[in-house]
Amino acid sequence: MKGRHSITIDNTIWDLAQDKIDISLSLFIENTLKMYLGQDDELSKLMKKEVELQKELDIVQSKICQTREKQRKENNQKHIYDDAMTTINRIADRLGYIGENQIRKIANQNDIPPQQLIEHCRVNTNLKIENFGESPKYPKFEYK
C-alpha cells in the first residue's frame, strides 16, 4: 500500500533532478530507498545484473578491437620491410656493406621512416652498416 509523504528538498537540487532523471522523482526516490534498505525486487536485481554484464561485455569487446588492431599493425609491420630489404640485401651483397645514407634513401622510396629501417637492419640482419655507402657500380652493358 502506498501513501503520500512529504519531504524537504532544496529547490535547485529538485530542478536539476527533474532535468536529469528519466523517471518520476517519486519512483526514483522509492527505488533508491529500496536499494538502501536491501528490499530490491526481482526485476531490479535482474536489471542491475544486466548493467553489470553489459559493462563486462563492453570491456571484452574493447579488448577484442584493441587486439585485432595490434595484430593488424604487426602483420603490416612484418611486410613493410620486404621490398626495402630486397634492395638493401642486393646492395650489401655487391659491396659487402651498406651505408646509412643508402638505407635512408631506400626507406624514403618505400615510405618507411628512415631511422626505423636502419634500426630494423641493425637488429634483424648481420649486414655490415657503414655511415656512408657509394652507389654500386654495375658493369656496362653494350648492345651488339
Backbone bond lengths (Angstrom), bond angles and torsions (degrees), N, CA, C in turn:
res aa  C-N    CA-C-N  psi(-1)  N-CA   C-N-CA  omega(-1)  CA-C   N-CA-C  phi
1 M - - - 1.441 - - 1.527 108.41 -
2 K 1.295 116.31 133.75 1.457 120.95 -178.69 1.514 109.33 -106.41
3 G 1.330 115.17 150.88 1.453 120.62 178.57 1.519 109.75 -136.99
4 R 1.300 116.31 169.60 1.470 121.54 177.08 1.514 108.32 -90.08
5 H 1.340 114.50 134.79 1.457 120.36 179.78 1.524 107.84 -135.16
6 S 1.265 115.70 146.79 1.460 120.84 -177.48 1.529 108.90 -108.98
7 I 1.340 115.81 128.67 1.463 120.37 174.85 1.530 107.91 -128.66
8 T 1.303 116.34 158.16 1.462 120.93 -179.75 1.520 108.90 -108.04
9 I 1.345 115.00 124.17 1.468 121.50 -179.93 1.518 107.57 -133.79
10 D 1.308 116.89 139.10 1.458 122.82 177.60 1.532 109.19 -54.78
11 N 1.336 117.64 137.04 1.466 122.51 -177.25 1.528 112.47 -59.66
12 T 1.298 117.62 -40.27 1.466 120.78 -179.64 1.527 110.44 -63.96
13 I 1.324 115.82 -44.56 1.459 120.73 178.67 1.530 110.23 -62.05
14 W 1.313 116.36 -43.70 1.471 121.58 -179.90 1.527 110.25 -59.97
15 D 1.347 117.19 -46.03 1.466 121.20 -179.30 1.531 111.21 -63.99
16 L 1.334 116.64 -43.50 1.471 120.10 178.41 1.524 110.81 -62.77
17 A 1.321 116.52 -41.47 1.457 121.28 -179.63 1.529 110.74 -63.45
18 Q 1.319 116.84 -41.17 1.470 120.15 179.75 1.525 110.94 -63.52
19 D 1.350 116.86 -33.25 1.462 120.31 179.82 1.531 111.97 -75.75
20 K 1.311 117.06 -33.40 1.464 120.54 -172.03 1.521 115.03 -95.70
21 I 1.307 118.77 -26.17 1.465 121.50 -174.33 1.514 109.11 -96.80
22 D 1.347 114.87 129.38 1.467 120.81 -173.96 1.527 114.59 -79.84
23 I 1.311 118.05 -15.33 1.461 120.52 -179.44 1.531 108.34 -109.78
24 S 1.323 115.86 172.63 1.464 118.20 179.26 1.524 109.07 -62.96
25 L 1.331 116.05 145.54 1.454 120.23 -178.32 1.521 111.74 -65.07
26 S 1.321 117.59 -32.35 1.466 120.11 177.24 1.528 110.36 -62.12
27 L 1.333 116.39 -45.44 1.458 120.88 179.11 1.522 110.74 -66.35
28 F 1.316 116.39 -39.30 1.463 120.88 178.11 1.529 110.98 -61.20
29 I 1.314 116.01 -47.92 1.473 120.54 -179.60 1.523 110.22 -64.43
30 E 1.330 116.80 -41.24 1.464 119.82 178.69 1.529 110.96 -61.58
31 N 1.338 117.20 -45.70 1.472 120.92 179.65 1.532 111.11 -65.06
32 T 1.323 116.65 -38.05 1.462 120.60 178.09 1.525 110.50 -63.85
33 L 1.328 116.80 -42.74 1.467 120.22 177.76 1.527 111.06 -64.85
34 K 1.318 117.79 -39.21 1.464 120.91 177.56 1.527 110.72 -61.03
35 M 1.337 115.50 -44.83 1.465 118.53 179.15 1.523 110.16 -63.11
36 Y 1.310 116.92 -42.86 1.464 121.67 -179.45 1.524 111.15 -62.20
37 L 1.316 115.60 -39.27 1.466 120.88 -178.66 1.529 112.76 -86.06
38 G 1.349 116.85 -5.46 1.460 119.94 179.93 1.499 113.32 75.48
39 Q 1.314 118.21 26.55 1.455 121.52 -179.03 1.524 111.47 -111.38
40 D 1.329 115.48 39.64 1.471 118.73 179.01 1.522 109.75 -64.99
41 D 1.288 115.90 144.35 1.450 119.17 174.59 1.535 109.28 -86.25
42 E 1.312 117.60 171.66 1.470 123.19 -175.31 1.527 111.53 -59.49
43 L 1.330 117.63 -40.48 1.462 121.10 -179.53 1.525 110.65 -62.86
44 S 1.319 117.30 -43.41 1.464 120.73 179.39 1.522 110.37 -62.05
45 K 1.321 116.94 -41.68 1.460 120.76 179.30 1.531 110.80 -63.09
46 L 1.321 115.77 -43.58 1.464 119.15 179.07 1.527 111.66 -65.13
47 M 1.318 116.36 -38.53 1.465 120.01 179.30 1.529 110.56 -65.88
48 K 1.332 117.21 -39.73 1.462 120.71 176.85 1.528 110.08 -62.20
49 K 1.338 115.49 -43.89 1.461 120.71 179.62 1.525 110.53 -61.48
50 E 1.335 115.74 -40.65 1.459 120.42 178.68 1.527 110.60 -61.38
51 V 1.326 117.64 -43.48 1.464 121.94 179.11 1.527 110.08 -62.61
52 E 1.335 117.19 -44.23 1.468 120.95 179.27 1.528 110.71 -61.61
53 L 1.340 115.91 -46.02 1.462 120.12 -179.49 1.528 111.28 -65.48
54 Q 1.327 116.84 -36.93 1.467 120.22 178.45 1.523 110.73 -64.30
55 K 1.345 116.46 -39.02 1.467 120.08 177.17 1.524 110.14 -63.05
56 E 1.340 116.35 -44.40 1.463 120.29 178.24 1.524 110.76 -62.07
57 L 1.334 116.75 -42.44 1.457 121.34 179.07 1.527 110.60 -62.03
58 D 1.316 117.23 -42.68 1.461 120.98 178.42 1.528 111.20 -60.63
59 I 1.330 116.19 -40.72 1.471 120.42 179.28 1.527 109.97 -64.95
60 V 1.339 116.56 -45.19 1.463 120.78 -179.70 1.531 110.57 -63.19
61 Q 1.330 117.15 -44.47 1.462 120.36 179.49 1.525 111.19 -63.09
62 S 1.313 116.94 -37.92 1.457 120.99 177.25 1.521 110.94 -63.83
63 K 1.339 116.53 -42.95 1.467 120.38 178.50 1.521 111.24 -65.17
64 I 1.324 117.20 -37.53 1.463 120.99 177.14 1.523 110.00 -61.25
65 C 1.322 116.60 -46.86 1.467 120.77 179.39 1.531 111.35 -61.76
66 Q 1.328 117.15 -42.91 1.460 120.96 179.59 1.528 110.82 -64.15
67 T 1.328 116.73 -41.15 1.464 120.79 -179.86 1.519 110.47 -66.20
68 R 1.327 117.39 -43.52 1.467 120.40 178.19 1.525 111.30 -62.07
69 E 1.310 116.70 -42.09 1.467 121.05 179.20 1.528 110.21 -63.73
70 K 1.326 116.83 -41.63 1.460 121.17 179.19 1.527 110.12 -63.87
71 Q 1.339 117.16 -44.00 1.462 120.90 178.80 1.527 111.15 -63.34
72 R 1.327 116.33 -40.60 1.463 120.31 179.15 1.526 110.42 -62.36
73 K 1.326 116.46 -43.81 1.464 120.37 179.26 1.522 111.34 -64.92
74 E 1.340 116.70 -40.51 1.463 120.18 179.09 1.524 110.83 -64.49
75 N 1.332 117.68 -41.46 1.460 120.99 178.07 1.520 111.10 -63.61
76 N 1.329 116.57 -43.53 1.458 120.02 177.52 1.518 110.61 -63.77
77 Q 1.335 116.48 -38.41 1.461 121.54 -178.44 1.529 110.35 -64.37
78 K 1.339 117.37 -37.02 1.461 120.56 -179.70 1.521 111.33 -64.30
79 H 1.324 116.86 -38.44 1.459 121.19 -175.06 1.523 113.24 -90.69
80 I 1.304 117.44 -12.12 1.465 120.48 -175.74 1.530 111.46 -65.69
81 Y 1.337 116.33 -28.46 1.461 120.12 -175.58 1.528 113.65 -90.55
82 D 1.332 118.85 -11.66 1.464 121.32 -171.60 1.527 113.29 -53.79
83 D 1.342 118.09 -55.71 1.469 120.94 -177.67 1.516 111.41 -63.83
84 A 1.331 115.80 -42.42 1.456 119.84 -178.94 1.529 110.56 -64.15
85 M 1.322 117.43 -42.05 1.466 120.29 -177.73 1.524 111.54 -68.48
86 T 1.320 118.61 -29.42 1.464 120.97 175.62 1.521 109.77 -59.99
87 T 1.323 116.16 -47.69 1.460 121.22 179.40 1.526 111.22 -66.64
88 I 1.318 116.51 -44.61 1.472 120.71 -179.41 1.523 110.23 -61.12
89 N 1.315 118.04 -44.86 1.464 121.37 179.93 1.532 111.59 -64.37
90 R 1.320 116.77 -37.57 1.466 120.74 178.45 1.525 110.42 -62.64
91 I 1.317 116.84 -45.70 1.471 121.30 179.61 1.530 110.18 -65.91
92 A 1.320 116.90 -45.93 1.462 120.89 -178.79 1.535 111.09 -63.38
93 D 1.325 117.81 -36.73 1.465 120.65 177.26 1.522 110.97 -64.67
94 R 1.310 116.64 -39.11 1.465 120.87 -177.74 1.528 111.31 -73.70
95 L 1.346 117.61 -44.00 1.464 121.37 -174.49 1.530 113.90 -94.76
96 G 1.320 116.92 -22.70 1.456 120.57 -175.09 1.528 111.99 89.46
97 Y 1.292 117.51 -3.39 1.467 123.24 177.93 1.525 107.53 -159.40
98 I 1.310 115.34 174.05 1.467 120.52 172.71 1.521 107.84 -140.74
99 G 1.307 116.45 143.80 1.454 121.00 -179.80 1.521 111.54 -92.25
100 E 1.326 115.08 149.98 1.474 119.13 176.69 1.517 110.73 -59.02
101 N 1.344 117.00 -34.80 1.463 119.79 178.68 1.527 110.87 -61.64
102 Q 1.339 116.00 -37.80 1.464 119.66 178.78 1.523 110.82 -69.24
103 I 1.320 115.73 -40.06 1.471 119.33 178.73 1.522 109.80 -63.90
104 R 1.349 117.26 -41.87 1.477 119.83 178.49 1.520 111.06 -60.89
105 K 1.343 116.42 -41.83 1.469 120.00 179.94 1.532 110.47 -63.97
106 I 1.316 116.42 -44.19 1.468 120.84 179.43 1.531 110.03 -65.09
107 A 1.319 116.75 -39.38 1.468 120.50 178.37 1.527 110.37 -61.12
108 N 1.320 116.74 -46.00 1.473 120.23 179.49 1.520 111.34 -62.38
109 Q 1.324 117.33 -37.79 1.465 121.00 179.13 1.530 111.85 -67.02
110 N 1.344 116.09 -26.63 1.470 120.90 -177.98 1.521 113.14 -105.84
111 D 1.333 117.52 13.26 1.475 122.67 179.13 1.529 112.45 54.84
112 I 1.333 115.39 45.45 1.465 122.19 176.64 1.523 106.53 -118.10
113 P 1.318 118.93 137.58 1.463 119.28 175.34 1.538 109.25 -58.26
114 P 1.332 118.08 125.17 1.465 120.89 -174.09 1.528 114.38 -54.74
115 Q 1.322 117.68 -45.33 1.460 119.39 -178.08 1.527 111.01 -64.49
116 Q 1.311 116.66 -31.96 1.462 121.61 178.43 1.534 110.24 -66.01
117 L 1.335 117.51 -42.12 1.462 120.97 179.85 1.530 110.62 -69.58
118 I 1.326 117.12 -39.63 1.472 120.28 177.07 1.519 109.64 -60.53
119 E 1.313 117.22 -45.60 1.461 121.53 179.70 1.534 110.76 -63.72
120 H 1.328 116.77 -40.23 1.468 120.99 177.35 1.530 109.97 -59.47
121 C 1.328 117.41 -43.72 1.467 121.36 179.64 1.533 110.97 -64.22
122 R 1.321 116.86 -40.74 1.469 120.20 -178.97 1.530 111.67 -67.25
123 V 1.343 116.35 -41.46 1.463 120.65 -174.66 1.528 112.36 -80.70
124 N 1.322 117.20 -39.99 1.469 120.65 -169.28 1.523 115.63 -104.67
125 T 1.326 118.20 0.16 1.469 119.58 -179.87 1.515 109.58 -133.41
126 N 1.315 115.15 169.58 1.467 121.39 175.55 1.518 110.60 -106.62
127 L 1.322 116.61 23.21 1.454 120.57 -177.90 1.522 111.08 -68.33
128 K 1.321 114.48 144.82 1.464 120.12 173.22 1.529 106.38 -83.84
129 I 1.340 115.73 118.11 1.463 120.83 -176.32 1.524 109.08 -111.14
130 E 1.323 115.37 120.65 1.465 122.81 178.62 1.529 108.60 -102.67
131 N 1.326 115.91 166.86 1.469 119.10 176.80 1.519 111.46 -67.04
132 F 1.342 115.75 -38.99 1.453 119.45 -175.91 1.513 108.63 -136.44
133 G 1.289 116.84 136.76 1.462 121.66 177.01 1.506 110.07 -131.50
134 E 1.333 115.16 141.92 1.462 119.71 178.87 1.513 109.39 -86.01
135 S 1.306 114.96 159.99 1.457 118.94 176.21 1.515 108.30 -68.12
136 P 1.316 117.79 137.05 1.464 119.08 179.80 1.516 110.46 -66.40
137 K 1.305 114.89 141.13 1.466 120.33 178.53 1.520 107.90 -93.56
138 Y 1.311 115.27 125.91 1.432 120.31 178.77 1.521 108.70 -98.79
139 P 1.325 117.28 146.27 1.467 117.57 178.29 1.515 110.41 -63.28
140 K 1.338 113.56 145.42 1.469 117.93 -179.57 1.520 109.01 -68.67
141 F 1.297 113.08 141.14 1.455 119.63 177.89 1.528 106.03 -107.75
142 E 1.307 115.09 124.58 1.472 118.73 -179.24 1.520 108.94 -108.46
143 Y 1.312 112.62 136.19 1.472 118.94 176.28 1.504 108.40 -82.97
144 K 1.291 117.31 140.38 1.470 121.11 177.54 1.492 111.04 -111.43
